[in-house]
Amino acid sequence: MSATETAGSETLGRREIVSIMSGLMLAQFMGALDQTIVAPAMPTLGRTLGDVETLPWIVTAYLLVSTAVTPLYGKLADIHGRRPILLLSIGLFILGSVACALAPTMLALALARGFQGLGGGGLIALTQTIVGDIIPPKQRPKYQAYIQTTWLAAGLGGPIIGGFLAEYTHWSMIFWINLPLGLIAYLMTSSKLKRLPRHERPHELDLIGAALLVGMSVATMLALNWGGVRYDWTSPVIVGLGAISIVLVAGLVVRLRTAREPLIPISVLSNGVVFNGVISVCFAMSVLIGLIVYLPIYFEVVLGYSTDHAGLALVPLVVGTTVGAMITGRLMGRAGSYKRPPMIGLSIAIAATLVLWLFARHLPFLVVEILLAALSMGLGTMLPVTTTALQNAVPRHEMGTTMALLNFLRQLGSAFAVAAFGTILIGLSGAPRGGAHELLLRASNQNIDGLSHGFDLLFLITGASLALSLVFLGRMEEKPLRET
């Protein structure tokens, strides 16, 4: 470790930083894993607990709660310090996992998943915040790239682990596995985080703003999850949820402008680096999640690949982001302009997307895989840069709020992209309402040509979204990175 790193970490030595980083990566791995490990076990859960109607809530409850509470964790970490809030989130996550494993009915499991989401919402945002506390901005990108590998491990390993445990053990093992992981993460970070530099200041928690934000998040996420799947987009339920969301957004805006100490400070919202960086990430990462959800349908139905072939075809899209992040993490500390690598990477990603839009159905499998790898690597280049730039642009006592805001809007944008992509594909394929799995099952009896045109449109929308991401990244001010 360099002298700069030592200076930036203040009282922490190399061994303490390694221990904290290992614990943080394990904590984030748990949060990411529970977004992927449950899906392969859902058929088993439906059969065992005998309640297929409630089955979608096993995923939705966790996603709703974890998204809604993410901004609260950032603010609480700025008020009370990182250590107690991180340990609280780990503890809630472990308790929620136990409740899930012991659930006797599907309703109880869905409620337990929501409780588990209370802890899961803090794991990801607080990890990035603590990295910002112990590593100086100039050295931070390579550590952010290490953190990114946890998403790779969860994305690749979650479905495999979940399928294996559901097939060869009891379904509850997909939740019991969190106990040893959580306890190890707790022990690895608890004592070392006592020496973490403290930057919190006396704050008030804006309870009214928090209630408005949580209510808006729940209404919006329910509308995006139910629209086109459980209800028509024009149904009274979806229209009502949309209206509630709009009213709560308006109330939240008024509250943020008038409160003495709002949940999200105006200084953060008006910071040009934060605004442009967050919008850039949202435009890029939301369409990536949408592609990951629906591309298996493209490979199986449109291109005619087998199920295992389609699964392997997704690997470049998942691996590429980590590779791109690690490359940029190495270059960022050395490059004169740290925005140049992600701007080049995004330009390459846009070009790859446009080629897929024009020629995907006529390209060999290997060329499609290369284009997907180029797309995801281009997106990966912006992750460490935007995260580090945002942390570098705000005072340390606002870093938790800023990172929570980034993760909250990224998750909300991803939910919107998945809903929008599904609506487009269902509309153009002529399939009845349903999610990705229903579309895959029914598409063979539908107009495959219409589904093909739907994916052409998805690639075009992805390219346009990445172009907007590039615009906002270009607008983001490039401030010199602090060396301490």
Secondary structure, DSSP 4 states (H G I P E B T S, - for coil): --HHHHHHTTT--HHHHHHHHHHHHHHHHHHHHTTTSSGGGHHHHHHHHT-STTTTHHHHHHHHHHHHHHHHHHHHHHHH-HHHHHHHHHHHHHHHHHHHHH--SHHHHHHHHHHHHHHHHHHHHHHHHHHHHHS-TTTHHHHHHHHHHHHHHHHHHHHHHHHHHHHHS-TTHHHHTHHHHHHHHHHHHHTGGGGSPP--------HHHHHHHHHHHHHHHHHHHHBTTTB-TTSHHHHHHHHHHHHHHHHHHHHHHHSSS-SS-HHHHT-HHHHHHHHHHHHHHHHHHHHHHHHHHIIIIIS---HHHHHHHTHHHHHHHHHHHHHHHHHHTT-S-TTHHHHHHHHHHHHHHHHHHHHGGGS-HHHHHHHHHHHHHHHHTHHHHHHHHHHHHS-GGGHHHHHHHHHHHHHHHHHHHHHHHHHHHHHHHTPPS--HHHHHHHGGGS-HHHHHHHHHHHHHHHHHHHHHHHHHHHHS--PPPP--
